[in-house]
Amino acid sequence: MTNLQPLALADNIAFCNALVSMRPKSTSSDLPTSYDVKLHVHNEFVKHINQLELDITVSLEVRHSKVASYSPLI
């Protein structure tokens, strides 16, 4: 089971009030909803995984090219 407590904060009235007290001119539309938070986390994760996949692919290509061009001195 995952821990969704941080996402629950986005819809918590006390948390929203604390954010508004820090920025008094904020409106409720300025505050993130739990959906906004989930979407942001999801998008950042997808970007991270895509970059990781690219890094691994480049690393394997570099390693493969080094092995293919290796010529031991005899």
WOSULTA-V72899 format. One record per residue. N is the residue number from 0. PSI is psi in whole degrees, -180 to 180 (999 if undefined). D_LAST is the distance of its C-alpha to the last C-alpha in whole Angstrom. Layout:
BEGIN
N:PSI:D_LAST / N:PSI:D_LAST
END
This chain:
BEGIN
0:137:59 / 1:157:58 / 2:110:60 / 3:16:62 / 4:-43:63 / 5:-36:62 / 6:-31:63 / 7:-26:66 / 8:-33:67 / 9:-29:67 / 10:3:70 / 11:126:72 / 12:-41:75 / 13:-40:74 / 14:-44:71 / 15:-41:72 / 16:-39:75 / 17:-40:72 / 18:-42:70 / 19:-38:74 / 20:-28:75 / 21:-30:72 / 22:84:72 / 23:-27:76 / 24:3:76 / 25:148:74 / 26:169:75 / 27:-27:74 / 28:-18:72 / 29:-21:70 / 30:143:69 / 31:144:66 / 32:170:67 / 33:-32:65 / 34:-44:64 / 35:-43:63 / 36:-46:61 / 37:-43:59 / 38:-43:58 / 39:-47:57 / 40:-44:55 / 41:-48:54 / 42:-41:53 / 43:-38:51 / 44:-44:49 / 45:-43:48 / 46:-42:47 / 47:-46:44 / 48:-41:43 / 49:-42:42 / 50:-40:40 / 51:-44:39 / 52:-43:38 / 53:-44:36 / 54:-41:34 / 55:-43:33 / 56:-46:32 / 57:-43:31 / 58:-43:28 / 59:-38:27 / 60:-41:26 / 61:-45:24 / 62:-43:22 / 63:-41:22 / 64:-34:21 / 65:-40:18 / 66:-41:17 / 67:-32:17 / 68:3:15 / 69:126:12 / 70:107:9 / 71:145:6 / 72:130:4 / 73:999:0
END
